[in-house]
Amino acid sequence: MLPNLMRIASRSSVYSLLYWLLVAVAPHGLAQTYQGKQLVKAELLADANAVVPGKPFTVGLLLRMAPGWHTYWKFSGDAGLPTEMKWKLPPGWKVGDIQWPIPLKTIDPGDIETYGYENEVLLIQEITPPSKLDDSSARLSTEANWLVCEKICIPGSATLQLDLPVASTSQPANTDVFARYRRLLPRNLAGPDVARADWSRVGSDLRLKIASETLAKYPAVDFFPLPEQETIVGHPAVQSRNNNEIVFRIPLESAPKNLSAMAGLVVFAQQPNGGDRAAWQIPNAPALSASRPAPARGILTFLLFGFLGGLILNLMPCVLPVISLKIFGFVQQAGQSRQKIFRSGIAFTIGIFAWFLGLAVVLVALKGAGRDVTWGGFQFTNPYFVLALSVIVLVFALNLFGVFEVSLPQSVTRNLLSTSERKDLLGSFFQGVFATVLATPCTAPFLGTALGFAFTQSAAIILAMFIAIAAGMSAPYLLLSAQPAWLRFLPRPGPWMVHVKQFMGFLLLATLLFLLYVVGAQRGLEGAIWASCFLLVISVACWMKGAFVVPTASAVKRAVVLVLMLLLVIGSGGYFIGDKFQSAKIASLDSQIRGDWQPFTPERLQTELEQGRTVFVDFTAAWCLTCKFNEASVLEAQDVREAFQRHGIVKLKADWTNGDPVITKLLQHFGRPGVPLYVLYPAKNEEPIVFPEVLTKGMILDKLETVARRVASQ
């Protein structure tokens, strides 16, 4: 199980082999297995043997779990995530919300409280067909996603379908299972003559008072909360019982100030989690005002983390080549007018904001479409994005070497950029964009925490977080350009700048080597070779531009050379990239792992824990420079390696270079937007220990010693 602060998680897209059972009224079933053991069997059932046009009927997702394993309710509690169903229905069909049976409440070691289902559960939905159906049969299809947990959690998914004939009448089907689970559905709160509910807000707590003679007859009474997305609750408990009056206390860890009530279930039975349990639904009363802002203190804290993370990004190796170019630009501007320097800084800042805001809009759109959103992996898990960035870096480097100059057509220059200053501003803008593109494979202290929070919030908060990160990253340059007197500490312009400019070209080539290393990790050595061939052609095209497309050349000569360049780039792109690079085999993870590390799989982790071993998992990627720094300076240090061996700790490497969906879900399960992530799973069923993004040897050695002593004592 995972700690309370890691509760925000997501669904897995781990797909198993599907097999079809095409019987007219039979459900489609699928089993989730690992190591030959069936964890979950999923089936799709209907309560009718035929579809009658215009007549609603009920379908249910039946999940049968292995003993000891469980799935989750629509509010999972301190850990886990709810089961989801995404329907693909014919046009004109309608589907209702999931009707959730009353869950079980479990408390695991570490005071981890969750709500879910053991052994079996049926999630019911009402489907209404259109009043006119032309086909003789109807096919209903849904994609189900769940998380099943025991000592560890394993995502599961299945695509299920149900074929039903269309008829004028229908007969009941699967009556026993539907009747059993309909009895477990919560009922609406009884009328005031049976039960009366009153809410109050006391500081950071909600109090729910239920006055009911019926409820007083049951010894086991509880409240299962259903908080809104922006609300984080603690563990509800019965505060007092007095005759026919029961008061529940619902602690609020983070909630809108105007929150005055909360939806949930009042569950009652003869004993906790009893088979006779019943529940009343408590509706969500309106807040004290129309607006429901997110908690200001929590939002401001995370926005500050985003600002600090953006500020620290300037020190990460990903962006140092472009930052060096900007500092070089400041040197060139020394002695110029204050307004000109300030406008250049503004242009650079706008470039930073433009990329971050564009990225935020795309991520919001993907999240709205039900896709997983991450930091860094969103782009760098795609080898074609890495290749495109390699082309841009190479072109920048060749420009710094003087192979060619970037010049705009005369008409554009005359109409849009009539002065050299405007050209400089455009260059500053693209430097800002380029710096942020290179920053995405890096993470920094505070940044992972801030983005992990933002990705679980609304679109407005995601946009606000990216604005905060952009503000932090651009702050030093905006401040320096606003105070040009500080430029006197930089060297004066002179002939030396030509050599510095060329040296910075070599820095960009170093960045290019890193990107080619990433391409090799994604597509193997063969893919890296074909990518290098395409980059060589790009270099030739840039040389042709610098040598022949010059102001002194005739218009015909320039046109011919440009056509040849275009044909060369398109032809080589089609051959080297469209054919050879695309067909290159994706690099095997086993071939990339060195030393005593082993490839990560959820099954491997579960096996090691069941055998009583402590496991350390390194979630990493070839393009993550922060990961590489931690590995080289900490994880592969001699004393740390000896500590791992001395304590018999199994080391697993979860490689996210190509965007493995299983690893994506686990990252989100721990509330992280991307790599790096380091998790130590102690033996003896203890809670996992999550490390920060930047490691130190002392931090690792201290935790290893602590866990080893604790396990030995047990």
ABEGO torsion letter per residue (X at the ends): XBBAAAABBBBBABBBBBBBBBBAABBBBBBBBBGGBBABBBBBBBABABBBBGBBBBBBBBBBBBBGBBBBBABAEABEBBBBBBBBBBBGBBBBBBBBBBBBBBBBBGGBBBBBBBGBBBBBBBBBBBABBABABBBBBBBBBBBBBBABBBBBBBBBBBBBBBBABBBBBGAAAAAAAAAABBBBBBBAAABBBBBBBBEABBBBBBBBAAAAABABBBBBBBBBAABBBBBBBBABBBEABBBBBBBBABBBAABABBBEBBBBBABBGBAABBBBBBBBBBBABABBBBBAAAAAAAAAAAAAAAAAAAABAAAAAAAAAAAAAAAAABGBBAAAAAAAAAAAAAAAAAAAAAAAAAAAAAAAAGBBBBBGAAAAABAAAAAAAAAAAAAAAAAAAGABBBBBBAAAAAAABABAAAAAAAAAAAAAAAAAAAAAABBBBGAAAAAAAAAABBAAAAAAAAAAAAAAAAAAAAAAAABAAAAAABBBBBAAAAAAAAAAAAAAAAAAAAAAAAAAAAAEAAAAAAAAAAAAAAAAAAAAAAAABBAABBAAAAAAAAAAAAAAAAAAAAAAAAAAAAABBBBBAAAABBEABBBBBAAAAAAAAAAGBBBBBBBBBAABAAAAAAAAAAAABAAAAAAAAAAGBBBBBBBAAAGBAAAAAAAAAAGBAEOBBBBBBBBGGBBBBBBBABBBAAAAAAAAAAAAAAAAAX
